[in-house]
Amino acid sequence: MTTVSESAIDAAVERLMLAERARKPVPPVRDILGADDIDGGYAVQSRIIDHKISSGRRITGRKIGLTAQAVQSQFGVFQPDFGVLLDDMVFGDRAEIPLDDFLQPRVEAEVAFVLGTDLPAGGTVVDVIRATEFVLPAIEIVDSRIADWDIRITDTVADNASSGAVVLGTRPMPLSEVDLAGAGMALEHRGEPISTGVGAACLGSPVNAVAWLAGEVARRGAPLQAGEVILAGAWGPMAPVDGPGSYLAQFQDIGEVRVNFVTGHEEGGRRS
């Protein structure tokens, strides 16, 4: 349970929403919430998501962050967290996405689980396997409203786990046909690898990560439901987006997915 006051939660919400309105990163919110009050961070996250839902957006899934040791080491945060995926954050393969939609974008390659049934509270890996209808290759566009990515656990949790958007492949793959822990991944830009990894880097297996998430969100009163898309976490280090161009993620036995960043807003495609 958080010890943060309602006024502090309101102040953190306003700071992060100001970053979105002004299109300019803001200082960390840990000066308001404290560096380690994870529950306070989730209270801020929930308040912001509620505001966006009231504005007409819709929840389509969740994302797990900070699952790979390489990513944890990048930020000095050594535990996973989660955020919420909204409908206008989800794109299809080869989408053209305006860079102006983001403040400080980075990309990471991971696999998305699409649930065919609800996941019970405290779901085991067996429950995850039974509930998963199929998986898809994915590129997550990670973004931070916090200036210079100066984040600790409270900052990233409050900031919806540093969510930006996700680009999903369009060829579904049953779990029974892939070895997620053993599969390799390469993320390329301009034909050069910028991040490599393996499924086991994601909490030993992406299935483990989804089982962790199922327990966490159920404990907080919002269990996973059929139809949700779950980003299970990065397989390797995230890489900065240094300008317009194409990024390609290739996964052994799972497939590939590509995103194209463009300048301006008028050139971008519709979000799926």
PyRosetta script that sets phi, psi and omega in degrees:
from pyrosetta import init, pose_from_sequence

init()
pose = pose_from_sequence("MTTVSESAIDAAVERLMLAERARKPVPPVRDILGADDIDGGYAVQSRIIDHKISSGRRITGRKIGLTAQAVQSQFGVFQPDFGVLLDDMVFGDRAEIPLDDFLQPRVEAEVAFVLGTDLPAGGTVVDVIRATEFVLPAIEIVDSRIADWDIRITDTVADNASSGAVVLGTRPMPLSEVDLAGAGMALEHRGEPISTGVGAACLGSPVNAVAWLAGEVARRGAPLQAGEVILAGAWGPMAPVDGPGSYLAQFQDIGEVRVNFVTGHEEGGRRS")
pose.set_psi(1, 137.0)
pose.set_omega(1, -178.4)
pose.set_phi(2, -76.6)
pose.set_psi(2, 149.7)
pose.set_omega(2, 173.5)
pose.set_phi(3, -104.0)
pose.set_psi(3, 5.0)
pose.set_omega(3, -178.4)
pose.set_phi(4, -75.3)
pose.set_psi(4, 138.6)
pose.set_omega(4, -178.9)
pose.set_phi(5, -75.2)
pose.set_psi(5, 160.9)
pose.set_omega(5, 177.0)
pose.set_phi(6, -60.9)
pose.set_psi(6, -36.8)
pose.set_omega(6, 179.9)
pose.set_phi(7, -67.1)
pose.set_psi(7, -34.9)
pose.set_omega(7, 177.3)
pose.set_phi(8, -68.5)
pose.set_psi(8, -41.3)
pose.set_omega(8, 176.5)
pose.set_phi(9, -60.6)
pose.set_psi(9, -45.8)
pose.set_omega(9, 178.8)
pose.set_phi(10, -59.4)
pose.set_psi(10, -40.6)
pose.set_omega(10, -178.7)
pose.set_phi(11, -66.1)
pose.set_psi(11, -40.6)
pose.set_omega(11, 178.7)
pose.set_phi(12, -67.5)
pose.set_psi(12, -40.7)
pose.set_omega(12, 176.8)
pose.set_phi(13, -59.1)
pose.set_psi(13, -47.4)
pose.set_omega(13, -178.2)
pose.set_phi(14, -63.2)
pose.set_psi(14, -39.1)
pose.set_omega(14, -179.4)
pose.set_phi(15, -64.2)
pose.set_psi(15, -45.3)
pose.set_omega(15, -177.9)
pose.set_phi(16, -70.2)
pose.set_psi(16, -37.3)
pose.set_omega(16, 178.0)
pose.set_phi(17, -71.4)
pose.set_psi(17, -28.3)
pose.set_omega(17, 174.3)
pose.set_phi(18, -62.6)
pose.set_psi(18, -39.7)
pose.set_omega(18, 178.5)
pose.set_phi(19, -58.1)
pose.set_psi(19, -41.2)
pose.set_omega(19, 179.2)
pose.set_phi(20, -69.6)
pose.set_psi(20, -42.1)
pose.set_omega(20, -178.2)
pose.set_phi(21, -67.4)
pose.set_psi(21, -43.1)
pose.set_omega(21, -175.4)
pose.set_phi(22, -86.8)
pose.set_psi(22, -8.3)
pose.set_omega(22, -177.1)
pose.set_phi(23, 57.6)
pose.set_psi(23, 42.4)
pose.set_omega(23, -178.0)
pose.set_phi(24, -147.1)
pose.set_psi(24, 128.9)
pose.set_omega(24, 179.6)
pose.set_phi(25, -61.3)
pose.set_psi(25, 154.8)
pose.set_omega(25, -177.0)
pose.set_phi(26, -121.8)
pose.set_psi(26, 166.7)
pose.set_omega(26, 177.0)
pose.set_phi(27, -62.7)
pose.set_psi(27, 160.1)
pose.set_omega(27, 177.0)
pose.set_phi(28, -56.4)
pose.set_psi(28, 154.3)
pose.set_omega(28, 178.8)
pose.set_phi(29, -96.2)
pose.set_psi(29, 1.8)
pose.set_omega(29, -179.5)
pose.set_phi(30, -68.1)
pose.set_psi(30, -18.4)
pose.set_omega(30, 174.2)
pose.set_phi(31, -69.6)
pose.set_psi(31, -21.1)
pose.set_omega(31, 177.8)
pose.set_phi(32, -93.1)
pose.set_psi(32, -43.6)
pose.set_omega(32, -171.4)
pose.set_phi(33, -96.3)
pose.set_psi(33, -18.6)
pose.set_omega(33, -169.7)
pose.set_phi(34, 94.2)
pose.set_psi(34, 155.3)
pose.set_omega(34, -172.5)
pose.set_phi(35, -76.3)
pose.set_psi(35, -20.0)
pose.set_omega(35, -170.6)
pose.set_phi(36, -126.9)
pose.set_psi(36, 8.3)
pose.set_omega(36, -177.9)
pose.set_phi(37, -85.1)
pose.set_psi(37, 84.1)
pose.set_omega(37, -177.4)
pose.set_phi(38, -64.3)
pose.set_psi(38, -40.1)
pose.set_omega(38, 179.1)
pose.set_phi(39, -61.9)
pose.set_psi(39, -37.5)
pose.set_omega(39, 176.2)
pose.set_phi(40, -63.7)
pose.set_psi(40, -39.1)
pose.set_omega(40, 176.7)
pose.set_phi(41, -61.8)
pose.set_psi(41, -43.5)
pose.set_omega(41, 179.1)
pose.set_phi(42, -68.3)
pose.set_psi(42, -30.5)
pose.set_omega(42, 176.1)
pose.set_phi(43, -64.2)
pose.set_psi(43, -40.0)
pose.set_omega(43, 176.9)
pose.set_phi(44, -66.0)
pose.set_psi(44, -47.0)
pose.set_omega(44, 179.2)
pose.set_phi(45, -55.7)
pose.set_psi(45, -47.0)
pose.set_omega(45, -178.3)
pose.set_phi(46, -62.3)
pose.set_psi(46, -40.0)
pose.set_omega(46, -180.0)
pose.set_phi(47, -63.5)
pose.set_psi(47, -41.6)
pose.set_omega(47, -179.9)
pose.set_phi(48, -67.9)
pose.set_psi(48, -42.4)
pose.set_omega(48, 178.8)
pose.set_phi(49, -62.9)
pose.set_psi(49, -42.0)
pose.set_omega(49, 178.1)
pose.set_phi(50, -59.2)
pose.set_psi(50, -40.8)
pose.set_omega(50, 179.0)
pose.set_phi(51, -62.5)
pose.set_psi(51, -42.5)
pose.set_omega(51, -178.3)
pose.set_phi(52, -69.2)
pose.set_psi(52, -36.7)
pose.set_omega(52, 176.1)
pose.set_phi(53, -63.7)
pose.set_psi(53, -40.3)
pose.set_omega(53, 179.0)
pose.set_phi(54, -66.0)
pose.set_psi(54, -18.9)
pose.set_omega(54, 177.7)
pose.set_phi(55, -91.3)
pose.set_psi(55, 4.1)
pose.set_omega(55, 173.4)
pose.set_phi(56, 109.6)
pose.set_psi(56, 0.8)
pose.set_omega(56, 179.1)
pose.set_phi(57, -85.2)
pose.set_psi(57, 164.0)
pose.set_omega(57, -172.5)
pose.set_phi(58, -133.3)
pose.set_psi(58, 139.7)
pose.set_omega(58, 177.6)
pose.set_phi(59, -74.9)
pose.set_psi(59, 129.3)
pose.set_omega(59, 176.9)
pose.set_phi(60, -116.6)
pose.set_psi(60, -10.0)
pose.set_omega(60, 179.9)
pose.set_phi(61, 170.8)
pose.set_psi(61, -162.6)
pose.set_omega(61, -179.7)
pose.set_phi(62, -135.4)
pose.set_psi(62, 163.8)
pose.set_omega(62, 174.7)
pose.set_phi(63, -131.0)
pose.set_psi(63, 144.6)
pose.set_omega(63, 175.9)
pose.set_phi(64, -106.0)
pose.set_psi(64, 132.9)
pose.set_omega(64, 179.1)
pose.set_phi(65, -117.2)
pose.set_psi(65, 162.6)
pose.set_omega(65, 173.3)
pose.set_phi(66, 59.0)
pose.set_psi(66, 43.2)
pose.set_omega(66, 178.4)
pose.set_phi(67, -93.2)
pose.set_psi(67, -29.2)
pose.set_omega(67, -177.1)
pose.set_phi(68, -90.7)
pose.set_psi(68, 135.6)
pose.set_omega(68, 179.7)
pose.set_phi(69, -58.0)
pose.set_psi(69, -35.0)
pose.set_omega(69, 180.0)
pose.set_phi(70, -62.1)
pose.set_psi(70, -39.0)
pose.set_omega(70, 179.0)
pose.set_phi(71, -74.1)
pose.set_psi(71, -41.1)
pose.set_omega(71, 176.9)
pose.set_phi(72, -57.1)
pose.set_psi(72, -41.6)
pose.set_omega(72, -179.0)
pose.set_phi(73, -67.5)
pose.set_psi(73, -30.2)
pose.set_omega(73, 178.8)
pose.set_phi(74, -61.7)
pose.set_psi(74, -31.3)
pose.set_omega(74, -173.4)
pose.set_phi(75, -119.4)
pose.set_psi(75, -1.1)
pose.set_omega(75, -178.9)
pose.set_phi(76, 66.8)
pose.set_psi(76, 30.1)
pose.set_omega(76, 178.4)
pose.set_phi(77, -120.7)
pose.set_psi(77, 118.2)
pose.set_omega(77, -166.6)
pose.set_phi(78, -116.3)
pose.set_psi(78, 43.2)
pose.set_omega(78, 172.8)
pose.set_phi(79, -155.4)
pose.set_psi(79, 149.1)
pose.set_omega(79, -179.9)
pose.set_phi(80, -72.7)
pose.set_psi(80, 162.4)
pose.set_omega(80, 172.3)
pose.set_phi(81, -142.1)
pose.set_psi(81, -178.8)
pose.set_omega(81, 179.0)
pose.set_phi(82, -143.4)
pose.set_psi(82, 158.6)
pose.set_omega(82, 175.4)
pose.set_phi(83, -138.4)
pose.set_psi(83, -175.0)
pose.set_omega(83, -175.9)
pose.set_phi(84, -114.7)
pose.set_psi(84, 136.3)
pose.set_omega(84, 173.7)
pose.set_phi(85, -96.8)
pose.set_psi(85, 127.9)
pose.set_omega(85, 176.3)
pose.set_phi(86, -104.6)
pose.set_psi(86, 161.2)
pose.set_omega(86, -171.2)
pose.set_phi(87, -59.4)
pose.set_psi(87, -34.7)
pose.set_omega(87, -177.2)
pose.set_phi(88, -86.0)
pose.set_psi(88, 10.6)
pose.set_omega(88, 174.6)
pose.set_phi(89, -100.3)
pose.set_psi(89, -4.2)
pose.set_omega(89, -171.0)
pose.set_phi(90, -108.2)
pose.set_psi(90, 126.0)
pose.set_omega(90, -179.8)
pose.set_phi(91, -121.8)
pose.set_psi(91, 159.9)
pose.set_omega(91, 174.3)
pose.set_phi(92, -94.6)
pose.set_psi(92, 166.0)
pose.set_omega(92, -178.3)
pose.set_phi(93, -50.3)
pose.set_psi(93, 138.0)
pose.set_omega(93, 177.4)
pose.set_phi(94, 67.2)
pose.set_psi(94, 19.8)
pose.set_omega(94, 177.3)
pose.set_phi(95, -61.9)
pose.set_psi(95, 148.2)
pose.set_omega(95, 171.6)
pose.set_phi(96, -101.0)
pose.set_psi(96, 118.3)
pose.set_omega(96, -171.1)
pose.set_phi(97, -121.3)
pose.set_psi(97, 127.4)
pose.set_omega(97, 179.5)
pose.set_phi(98, -66.6)
pose.set_psi(98, 131.8)
pose.set_omega(98, 175.8)
pose.set_phi(99, -61.6)
pose.set_psi(99, -28.7)
pose.set_omega(99, -178.5)
pose.set_phi(100, -65.5)
pose.set_psi(100, -11.8)
pose.set_omega(100, 176.8)
pose.set_phi(101, -71.0)
pose.set_psi(101, -12.2)
pose.set_omega(101, -172.5)
pose.set_phi(102, -127.1)
pose.set_psi(102, 162.8)
pose.set_omega(102, 179.3)
pose.set_phi(103, -99.3)
pose.set_psi(103, -49.7)
pose.set_omega(103, -176.2)
pose.set_phi(104, -141.7)
pose.set_psi(104, 62.8)
pose.set_omega(104, -168.8)
pose.set_phi(105, -70.5)
pose.set_psi(105, 144.5)
pose.set_omega(105, 170.2)
pose.set_phi(106, -135.4)
pose.set_psi(106, 162.2)
pose.set_omega(106, -179.1)
pose.set_phi(107, -125.3)
pose.set_psi(107, 149.1)
pose.set_omega(107, 173.4)
pose.set_phi(108, -147.6)
pose.set_psi(108, 149.9)
pose.set_omega(108, -176.7)
pose.set_phi(109, -99.2)
pose.set_psi(109, 135.3)
pose.set_omega(109, 179.4)
pose.set_phi(110, -158.0)
pose.set_psi(110, 179.1)
pose.set_omega(110, -179.6)
pose.set_phi(111, -113.6)
pose.set_psi(111, 139.0)
pose.set_omega(111, 177.3)
pose.set_phi(112, -101.8)
pose.set_psi(112, 132.6)
pose.set_omega(112, 173.7)
pose.set_phi(113, -96.0)
pose.set_psi(113, 134.7)
pose.set_omega(113, 173.2)
pose.set_phi(114, -111.9)
pose.set_psi(114, 119.7)
pose.set_omega(114, -172.6)
pose.set_phi(115, -84.0)
pose.set_psi(115, 133.8)
pose.set_omega(115, 175.3)
pose.set_phi(116, -93.1)
pose.set_psi(116, -22.5)
pose.set_omega(116, 177.5)
pose.set_phi(117, -138.6)
pose.set_psi(117, 165.8)
pose.set_omega(117, 176.2)
pose.set_phi(118, -63.5)
pose.set_psi(118, 154.0)
pose.set_omega(118, 174.1)
pose.set_phi(119, -108.9)
pose.set_psi(119, 124.1)
pose.set_omega(119, -177.2)
pose.set_phi(120, -70.2)
pose.set_psi(120, 162.9)
pose.set_omega(120, 176.0)
pose.set_phi(121, -58.7)
pose.set_psi(121, 137.4)
pose.set_omega(121, 178.6)
pose.set_phi(122, 66.8)
pose.set_psi(122, 31.9)
pose.set_omega(122, -176.5)
pose.set_phi(123, -58.4)
pose.set_psi(123, 138.9)
pose.set_omega(123, 176.9)
pose.set_phi(124, -87.5)
pose.set_psi(124, 174.1)
pose.set_omega(124, 176.3)
pose.set_phi(125, -62.1)
pose.set_psi(125, -31.7)
pose.set_omega(125, 176.8)
pose.set_phi(126, -65.0)
pose.set_psi(126, -42.4)
pose.set_omega(126, 177.0)
pose.set_phi(127, -60.3)
pose.set_psi(127, -41.1)
pose.set_omega(127, 179.3)
pose.set_phi(128, -62.1)
pose.set_psi(128, -45.8)
pose.set_omega(128, -179.5)
pose.set_phi(129, -62.4)
pose.set_psi(129, -43.7)
pose.set_omega(129, 179.3)
pose.set_phi(130, -65.2)
pose.set_psi(130, -35.9)
pose.set_omega(130, -174.5)
pose.set_phi(131, -81.1)
pose.set_psi(131, -18.8)
pose.set_omega(131, -174.6)
pose.set_phi(132, -80.2)
pose.set_psi(132, 121.1)
pose.set_omega(132, 177.1)
pose.set_phi(133, -77.5)
pose.set_psi(133, -43.5)
pose.set_omega(133, 176.1)
pose.set_phi(134, -167.1)
pose.set_psi(134, 169.7)
pose.set_omega(134, 174.6)
pose.set_phi(135, -119.5)
pose.set_psi(135, 158.5)
pose.set_omega(135, 179.8)
pose.set_phi(136, -134.6)
pose.set_psi(136, 144.5)
pose.set_omega(136, 169.9)
pose.set_phi(137, -67.2)
pose.set_psi(137, 148.2)
pose.set_omega(137, -175.1)
pose.set_phi(138, -147.0)
pose.set_psi(138, 149.5)
pose.set_omega(138, 166.1)
pose.set_phi(139, -116.5)
pose.set_psi(139, 119.9)
pose.set_omega(139, 173.7)
pose.set_phi(140, -91.2)
pose.set_psi(140, 132.3)
pose.set_omega(140, 171.1)
pose.set_phi(141, -95.2)
pose.set_psi(141, 105.1)
pose.set_omega(141, -178.0)
pose.set_phi(142, -89.2)
pose.set_psi(142, 140.8)
pose.set_omega(142, -178.2)
pose.set_phi(143, -145.0)
pose.set_psi(143, 154.6)
pose.set_omega(143, 179.3)
pose.set_phi(144, -132.9)
pose.set_psi(144, 134.4)
pose.set_omega(144, 171.9)
pose.set_phi(145, -81.7)
pose.set_psi(145, -5.7)
pose.set_omega(145, -178.6)
pose.set_phi(146, -89.8)
pose.set_psi(146, 127.3)
pose.set_omega(146, -174.7)
pose.set_phi(147, -57.8)
pose.set_psi(147, 135.0)
pose.set_omega(147, 175.3)
pose.set_phi(148, 60.2)
pose.set_psi(148, 22.0)
pose.set_omega(148, -179.0)
pose.set_phi(149, 54.0)
pose.set_psi(149, 34.7)
pose.set_omega(149, -179.2)
pose.set_phi(150, -84.4)
pose.set_psi(150, 75.2)
pose.set_omega(150, -171.7)
pose.set_phi(151, -115.2)
pose.set_psi(151, 148.9)
pose.set_omega(151, 164.5)
pose.set_phi(152, -123.4)
pose.set_psi(152, -177.5)
pose.set_omega(152, -170.5)
pose.set_phi(153, -59.2)
pose.set_psi(153, -41.9)
pose.set_omega(153, -178.6)
pose.set_phi(154, -64.6)
pose.set_psi(154, -38.7)
pose.set_omega(154, -179.2)
pose.set_phi(155, -62.7)
pose.set_psi(155, -49.1)
pose.set_omega(155, -175.4)
pose.set_phi(156, -71.5)
pose.set_psi(156, -35.4)
pose.set_omega(156, 176.3)
pose.set_phi(157, -62.3)
pose.set_psi(157, -48.7)
pose.set_omega(157, -179.5)
pose.set_phi(158, -60.0)
pose.set_psi(158, -34.1)
pose.set_omega(158, -177.4)
pose.set_phi(159, -88.4)
pose.set_psi(159, 36.3)
pose.set_omega(159, 177.6)
pose.set_phi(160, 53.6)
pose.set_psi(160, 43.7)
pose.set_omega(160, 179.3)
pose.set_phi(161, 56.6)
pose.set_psi(161, 37.2)
pose.set_omega(161, 178.0)
pose.set_phi(162, 54.0)
pose.set_psi(162, 46.1)
pose.set_omega(162, -177.6)
pose.set_phi(163, -81.5)
pose.set_psi(163, 146.3)
pose.set_omega(163, 171.2)
pose.set_phi(164, -127.9)
pose.set_psi(164, -67.2)
pose.set_omega(164, 179.7)
pose.set_phi(165, -164.6)
pose.set_psi(165, 175.5)
pose.set_omega(165, 176.4)
pose.set_phi(166, -141.4)
pose.set_psi(166, 140.2)
pose.set_omega(166, 175.1)
pose.set_phi(167, -112.8)
pose.set_psi(167, 124.6)
pose.set_omega(167, -173.4)
pose.set_phi(168, -109.2)
pose.set_psi(168, 138.4)
pose.set_omega(168, 169.0)
pose.set_phi(169, -66.1)
pose.set_psi(169, 166.4)
pose.set_omega(169, -173.4)
pose.set_phi(170, -118.5)
pose.set_psi(170, 10.4)
pose.set_omega(170, 176.6)
pose.set_phi(171, -110.6)
pose.set_psi(171, 103.2)
pose.set_omega(171, -177.9)
pose.set_phi(172, -68.6)
pose.set_psi(172, 144.9)
pose.set_omega(172, -179.6)
pose.set_phi(173, -130.3)
pose.set_psi(173, 122.6)
pose.set_omega(173, 177.1)
pose.set_phi(174, -65.3)
pose.set_psi(174, 145.1)
pose.set_omega(174, 178.2)
pose.set_phi(175, -58.6)
pose.set_psi(175, -31.6)
pose.set_omega(175, -176.9)
pose.set_phi(176, -65.9)
pose.set_psi(176, -14.9)
pose.set_omega(176, -176.1)
pose.set_phi(177, -103.2)
pose.set_psi(177, 3.1)
pose.set_omega(177, -178.3)
pose.set_phi(178, -135.3)
pose.set_psi(178, 150.7)
pose.set_omega(178, 171.8)
pose.set_phi(179, -103.8)
pose.set_psi(179, 90.9)
pose.set_omega(179, -173.8)
pose.set_phi(180, -62.2)
pose.set_psi(180, -39.6)
pose.set_omega(180, -178.6)
pose.set_phi(181, -67.1)
pose.set_psi(181, -35.8)
pose.set_omega(181, -175.5)
pose.set_phi(182, -91.0)
pose.set_psi(182, -11.8)
pose.set_omega(182, -176.4)
pose.set_phi(183, -71.7)
pose.set_psi(183, 145.3)
pose.set_omega(183, 177.1)
pose.set_phi(184, -97.6)
pose.set_psi(184, 163.0)
pose.set_omega(184, -178.3)
pose.set_phi(185, -140.9)
pose.set_psi(185, 142.8)
pose.set_omega(185, 171.0)
pose.set_phi(186, -135.5)
pose.set_psi(186, 128.8)
pose.set_omega(186, 176.8)
pose.set_phi(187, -108.2)
pose.set_psi(187, 123.7)
pose.set_omega(187, -173.4)
pose.set_phi(188, -120.7)
pose.set_psi(188, 150.0)
pose.set_omega(188, 173.2)
pose.set_phi(189, -138.3)
pose.set_psi(189, 125.4)
pose.set_omega(189, -177.0)
pose.set_phi(190, 56.1)
pose.set_psi(190, 36.0)
pose.set_omega(190, 176.8)
pose.set_phi(191, 79.7)
pose.set_psi(191, 0.8)
pose.set_omega(191, -179.3)
pose.set_phi(192, -112.5)
pose.set_psi(192, 136.0)
pose.set_omega(192, 178.0)
pose.set_phi(193, -67.5)
pose.set_psi(193, 131.7)
pose.set_omega(193, 178.0)
pose.set_phi(194, -115.6)
pose.set_psi(194, -11.1)
pose.set_omega(194, 176.5)
pose.set_phi(195, -160.4)
pose.set_psi(195, 135.2)
pose.set_omega(195, 175.2)
pose.set_phi(196, -132.4)
pose.set_psi(196, 157.5)
pose.set_omega(196, 179.6)
pose.set_phi(197, -175.9)
pose.set_psi(197, -169.1)
pose.set_omega(197, -178.5)
pose.set_phi(198, -144.1)
pose.set_psi(198, 153.0)
pose.set_omega(198, -176.9)
pose.set_phi(199, -57.7)
pose.set_psi(199, -30.7)
pose.set_omega(199, -179.7)
pose.set_phi(200, -64.3)
pose.set_psi(200, -18.5)
pose.set_omega(200, 177.6)
pose.set_phi(201, -67.6)
pose.set_psi(201, -16.8)
pose.set_omega(201, -178.2)
pose.set_phi(202, -94.8)
pose.set_psi(202, 81.9)
pose.set_omega(202, 179.9)
pose.set_phi(203, 54.2)
pose.set_psi(203, 33.4)
pose.set_omega(203, -179.1)
pose.set_phi(204, 89.1)
pose.set_psi(204, -32.5)
pose.set_omega(204, 174.9)
pose.set_phi(205, -170.3)
pose.set_psi(205, 142.9)
pose.set_omega(205, 174.6)
pose.set_phi(206, -56.6)
pose.set_psi(206, -27.4)
pose.set_omega(206, 176.5)
pose.set_phi(207, -62.2)
pose.set_psi(207, -40.8)
pose.set_omega(207, 177.2)
pose.set_phi(208, -60.8)
pose.set_psi(208, -39.1)
pose.set_omega(208, -178.9)
pose.set_phi(209, -64.4)
pose.set_psi(209, -42.4)
pose.set_omega(209, 179.8)
pose.set_phi(210, -67.2)
pose.set_psi(210, -37.1)
pose.set_omega(210, 176.3)
pose.set_phi(211, -62.8)
pose.set_psi(211, -41.0)
pose.set_omega(211, 176.1)
pose.set_phi(212, -59.7)
pose.set_psi(212, -46.7)
pose.set_omega(212, -179.0)
pose.set_phi(213, -61.2)
pose.set_psi(213, -42.7)
pose.set_omega(213, -178.9)
pose.set_phi(214, -55.7)
pose.set_psi(214, -43.5)
pose.set_omega(214, 178.8)
pose.set_phi(215, -67.4)
pose.set_psi(215, -42.6)
pose.set_omega(215, -177.5)
pose.set_phi(216, -64.5)
pose.set_psi(216, -48.4)
pose.set_omega(216, -176.1)
pose.set_phi(217, -72.5)
pose.set_psi(217, -32.2)
pose.set_omega(217, 176.3)
pose.set_phi(218, -65.6)
pose.set_psi(218, -40.6)
pose.set_omega(218, 178.8)
pose.set_phi(219, -62.4)
pose.set_psi(219, -28.2)
pose.set_omega(219, -179.6)
pose.set_phi(220, -96.3)
pose.set_psi(220, 10.1)
pose.set_omega(220, 171.0)
pose.set_phi(221, 88.2)
pose.set_psi(221, 14.8)
pose.set_omega(221, -179.4)
pose.set_phi(222, -137.4)
pose.set_psi(222, 69.0)
pose.set_omega(222, -176.0)
pose.set_phi(223, -62.7)
pose.set_psi(223, 156.9)
pose.set_omega(223, -180.0)
pose.set_phi(224, -68.9)
pose.set_psi(224, 142.2)
pose.set_omega(224, -175.0)
pose.set_phi(225, -125.1)
pose.set_psi(225, 157.1)
pose.set_omega(225, 177.5)
pose.set_phi(226, -53.9)
pose.set_psi(226, 139.4)
pose.set_omega(226, 179.5)
pose.set_phi(227, 93.0)
pose.set_psi(227, -15.1)
pose.set_omega(227, -178.9)
pose.set_phi(228, -71.8)
pose.set_psi(228, 147.0)
pose.set_omega(228, 172.7)
pose.set_phi(229, -98.1)
pose.set_psi(229, 127.2)
pose.set_omega(229, -177.5)
pose.set_phi(230, -118.0)
pose.set_psi(230, 113.8)
pose.set_omega(230, 171.6)
pose.set_phi(231, -80.8)
pose.set_psi(231, 117.8)
pose.set_omega(231, -167.4)
pose.set_phi(232, -87.8)
pose.set_psi(232, -4.6)
pose.set_omega(232, 176.8)
pose.set_phi(233, 115.3)
pose.set_psi(233, 156.9)
pose.set_omega(233, -172.6)
pose.set_phi(234, -70.3)
pose.set_psi(234, 148.6)
pose.set_omega(234, 175.9)
pose.set_phi(235, -97.5)
pose.set_psi(235, -8.5)
pose.set_omega(235, -178.9)
pose.set_phi(236, -162.2)
pose.set_psi(236, -176.9)
pose.set_omega(236, -177.9)
pose.set_phi(237, -60.8)
pose.set_psi(237, 146.8)
pose.set_omega(237, 172.1)
pose.set_phi(238, -78.0)
pose.set_psi(238, 153.8)
pose.set_omega(238, -177.3)
pose.set_phi(239, -126.7)
pose.set_psi(239, 140.2)
pose.set_omega(239, 179.5)
pose.set_phi(240, -69.1)
pose.set_psi(240, 149.6)
pose.set_omega(240, 173.3)
pose.set_phi(241, -94.3)
pose.set_psi(241, 113.1)
pose.set_omega(241, -171.6)
pose.set_phi(242, -98.3)
pose.set_psi(242, 10.8)
pose.set_omega(242, 178.5)
pose.set_phi(243, 149.7)
pose.set_psi(243, -176.5)
pose.set_omega(243, 179.2)
pose.set_phi(244, -58.2)
pose.set_psi(244, 150.8)
pose.set_omega(244, 178.3)
pose.set_phi(245, 148.2)
pose.set_psi(245, -179.1)
pose.set_omega(245, -173.2)
pose.set_phi(246, -108.9)
pose.set_psi(246, 141.1)
pose.set_omega(246, 175.4)
pose.set_phi(247, -125.3)
pose.set_psi(247, 131.9)
pose.set_omega(247, -176.1)
pose.set_phi(248, -122.5)
pose.set_psi(248, 125.5)
pose.set_omega(248, 174.4)
pose.set_phi(249, -108.6)
pose.set_psi(249, 126.5)
pose.set_omega(249, 179.3)
pose.set_phi(250, -119.0)
pose.set_psi(250, 130.6)
pose.set_omega(250, -178.0)
pose.set_phi(251, -120.2)
pose.set_psi(251, 133.4)
pose.set_omega(251, 178.3)
pose.set_phi(252, -60.4)
pose.set_psi(252, 124.6)
pose.set_omega(252, 175.6)
pose.set_phi(253, 66.8)
pose.set_psi(253, 2.3)
pose.set_omega(253, -177.1)
pose.set_phi(254, -113.8)
pose.set_psi(254, -34.0)
pose.set_omega(254, 179.3)
pose.set_phi(255, 123.7)
pose.set_psi(255, -163.4)
pose.set_omega(255, -176.9)
pose.set_phi(256, -140.1)
pose.set_psi(256, 163.9)
pose.set_omega(256, 178.8)
pose.set_phi(257, -151.2)
pose.set_psi(257, 145.6)
pose.set_omega(257, -175.9)
pose.set_phi(258, -131.2)
pose.set_psi(258, 145.8)
pose.set_omega(258, 172.5)
pose.set_phi(259, -128.5)
pose.set_psi(259, 143.0)
pose.set_omega(259, 179.0)
pose.set_phi(260, -119.5)
pose.set_psi(260, 116.4)
pose.set_omega(260, 176.5)
pose.set_phi(261, -89.0)
pose.set_psi(261, 134.0)
pose.set_omega(261, -179.4)
pose.set_phi(262, -127.0)
pose.set_psi(262, 163.4)
pose.set_omega(262, 177.5)
pose.set_phi(263, -87.5)
pose.set_psi(263, 153.7)
pose.set_omega(263, 176.6)
pose.set_phi(264, 74.9)
pose.set_psi(264, -180.0)
pose.set_omega(264, 179.4)
pose.set_phi(265, -103.6)
pose.set_psi(265, -33.2)
pose.set_omega(265, -173.0)
pose.set_phi(266, -69.0)
pose.set_psi(266, -19.0)
pose.set_omega(266, -177.4)
pose.set_phi(267, -87.6)
pose.set_psi(267, -13.4)
pose.set_omega(267, -174.2)
pose.set_phi(268, -75.2)
pose.set_psi(268, 150.5)
pose.set_omega(268, 177.2)
pose.set_phi(269, -82.8)
pose.set_psi(269, 171.0)
pose.set_omega(269, 178.6)
pose.set_phi(270, -72.8)
pose.set_psi(270, 143.3)
pose.set_omega(270, 173.3)
pose.set_phi(271, -75.1)
pose.set_psi(271, 138.4)
pose.set_omega(271, -176.5)
pose.set_phi(272, -83.3)
pose.dump_pdb("model.pdb")
